[in-house]
């Protein structure tokens, strides 16, 4: 009985660590994509492509399906924003699609 309880507890901790790893990896990829999109002379979809490449390499292509890149203005500063919607792994790597949404922001470079 105690062994079964300890096994369930250990599996729950491992699942939590996996979910946090996926979240942190996707968040870091979104931030890196936003920085890449904010470079002077960057292509219009450069940030989304970079984000997709990083996520696919790190955790798999299934987590890189919904990536959106925008340019927004906040308090007079133009920002590049990359938003990723992915499944949060609840059971192994399976989870409800779109349950994890993260965004990365970076100030857009200008050359004058």
C-alpha positions as CSV (number, residue, x, y, z in Angstrom):
1,X,0.0,0.0,0.0
2,X,2.8,2.4,0.9
3,X,4.8,1.5,-2.1
4,X,1.9,2.2,-4.4
5,X,1.3,5.6,-2.8
6,X,5.0,6.5,-3.1
7,X,4.9,5.4,-6.8
8,X,1.9,7.6,-7.5
9,X,3.6,10.5,-5.7
10,X,6.8,10.0,-7.7
11,X,4.9,9.9,-11.0
12,X,3.0,13.0,-10.1
13,X,6.2,14.9,-9.4
14,X,7.8,13.7,-12.7
15,X,4.6,14.8,-14.6
16,X,4.8,18.2,-12.9
17,X,8.5,18.6,-13.8
18,X,7.6,17.6,-17.5
19,X,4.8,20.2,-17.6
20,X,7.1,22.9,-16.2
21,X,9.9,22.0,-18.7
22,X,7.5,22.2,-21.6
23,X,6.1,25.6,-20.4
24,X,9.6,27.1,-19.8
25,X,10.9,25.8,-23.1
26,X,8.0,27.2,-25.1
27,X,8.2,30.5,-23.2
28,X,12.0,30.8,-23.9
29,X,11.4,30.0,-27.6
30,X,8.7,32.7,-27.8
31,X,11.0,35.3,-26.2
32,X,13.9,34.4,-28.5
33,X,11.5,34.6,-31.5
34,X,10.4,38.1,-30.4
35,X,14.0,39.2,-30.1
36,X,14.8,37.8,-33.5
37,X,11.7,39.6,-35.0
38,X,12.8,42.9,-33.4
39,X,16.1,43.0,-35.2
40,X,16.5,45.8,-37.7
41,X,15.8,44.5,-41.2
42,X,14.2,41.2,-40.1
43,X,11.7,39.5,-42.4
44,X,8.0,39.9,-41.5
45,X,7.7,36.3,-40.2
46,X,11.2,35.8,-39.0
47,X,10.2,35.6,-35.3
48,X,7.6,33.0,-35.8
49,X,9.9,30.8,-37.9
50,X,12.7,31.0,-35.4
51,X,10.2,30.2,-32.6
52,X,8.9,27.2,-34.5
53,X,12.4,25.9,-35.2
54,X,13.4,26.2,-31.5
55,X,10.3,24.5,-30.2
56,X,10.5,21.7,-32.8
57,X,14.1,21.0,-31.8
58,X,13.5,21.1,-28.1
59,X,10.2,19.4,-27.4
60,X,8.7,18.4,-30.8
61,X,6.7,19.7,-33.7
62,X,3.3,19.1,-32.0
63,X,4.0,22.0,-29.7
64,X,4.8,24.4,-32.5
65,X,1.5,24.5,-34.4
66,X,-0.1,27.8,-33.2
67,X,2.5,30.6,-33.4
68,X,1.5,34.2,-34.0
69,X,3.8,37.2,-34.6
70,X,2.6,40.8,-34.2
71,X,4.0,44.3,-33.9
72,X,2.3,46.3,-31.2
73,X,2.9,49.7,-29.7
74,X,2.9,50.2,-26.0
75,X,3.6,53.6,-24.4
76,X,5.1,54.9,-27.6
77,X,7.5,52.0,-28.1
78,X,7.1,49.5,-30.9
79,X,7.3,45.9,-29.7
80,X,7.6,42.6,-31.5
81,X,5.4,40.0,-29.8
82,X,5.4,36.3,-30.5
83,X,2.5,34.3,-28.9
84,X,2.5,30.5,-28.8
85,X,-0.5,28.3,-27.9
86,X,0.3,24.7,-27.2
87,X,-1.0,21.7,-25.2
88,X,0.0,21.6,-21.6
89,X,1.1,18.0,-20.9
90,X,-1.2,16.5,-18.3
91,X,-0.7,12.7,-19.0
92,X,2.8,12.1,-20.4
93,X,3.1,14.4,-23.3
94,X,-0.7,14.5,-23.9
95,X,-2.9,17.4,-22.9
96,X,-5.7,19.6,-24.0
97,X,-4.7,21.6,-27.1
98,X,-4.4,25.4,-26.6
99,X,-4.3,25.1,-22.8
100,X,-0.9,26.8,-22.6
101,X,-0.5,30.3,-24.0
102,X,2.8,32.2,-23.6
103,X,4.1,35.4,-25.2
104,X,7.5,36.9,-25.7
105,X,8.1,40.7,-26.3
106,X,11.1,42.7,-27.5
107,X,11.6,46.4,-28.5
108,X,12.0,46.8,-32.2
109,X,15.3,48.1,-33.4
110,X,15.4,51.1,-35.8
111,X,18.2,52.5,-37.8
112,X,18.2,56.2,-38.4
